[in-house]
């Protein structure tokens, strides 16, 4: 019998891996195993990729399913919140523990397709090779498999987000993202921050690129977030992020290099 120990988690400064895939979950017992198999298929190089599941205080059999999956996938790490702390906090926990140069994030409900992630990673690396100060490649869901009311609320929220925060993202609620690890770790944390990633990345003076991704219907389980509840919370947060962005200063920095010194 394998004995598992609980350790206190400290932020990882180790970027020894290429990719960390962070997945926040809460009461997703039916989605855990199929999604992990899809992630493993998308990233077969287990020596350079880690999968980090953050269980945000699940009350169903999610912990047991995750434990079983760990016996099959050596690169699967499981972090657990003793009590529910919300999606942004779960993502933050995974990000701080991540050891990858790049951090991929996707929702744990199965509606995001992990097969899209390698393409986003390739786009990130291509932008980097071009000399772009790239901070994030973010998905934009194509043919969303949500109710008409949810899509309407999302369109309104996206329009307000773009207008107030001055970015071009059409789908700030998309869970699929590839972010530079050091950048993700240094972003200011607040609840619901995952809805404002384009503005937060741009605030750091870095670019954001967008790519169309597939969106699937939820086959198992139920959404943990009400549409109106999410919209109202997002409206309050929007003005807070606006204040944060407006107070950001990015001076033009130049380094004086002495004559004859090669740098």
C-alpha angles and dihedrals in degrees: 000000000000114000116217122206129201116228133185110254122233126187110272118237091179114108094176094131131066099224139019117192111204120197122179115204139179121178094343099137093145096048103043102080099041092048094048089052090052092049091049090051091050092050108030095165098094092177092065101030132065126189115213119193116190112200107206098205099299116194097195128067095289093114092053092048091050091050090052091049090053089063089059101039116050093191094056115110122189123204120185134204112213089216134017112278103166138260097284092052091049091051090047091052091053094045094052091051095045120115098189128113085224125036119210119196129193136163118262097225095085096246092111114072112227089204087075093060100077088055091052090048090051091050091050093051092045091053090049091051089052089058095253116152089233120181104169145004110206131191126238112205116239119208094359114221096216134107120281091247093053091048091050093051089047092053091051092047092048092050092051091046093052095045097049100036098038103231135122102234113136096189114032090165095064110119096207111097140149112202133176105258099228091046094051092050094053098049115114109261125226134145113284091014090140088075092061103046097124092056093043093050092046089050087064090057093254130127128246125209128195132213133184113250135181123260124205134201116255105257099179136031130004135277113264093209129069116224097232092041090054093046094051093047090047092052092055092046091048093066091046092054090046089057091047094050094045091053092051117108123199109182121194102255122202127179120221108223117196115241112271095020113122114212 
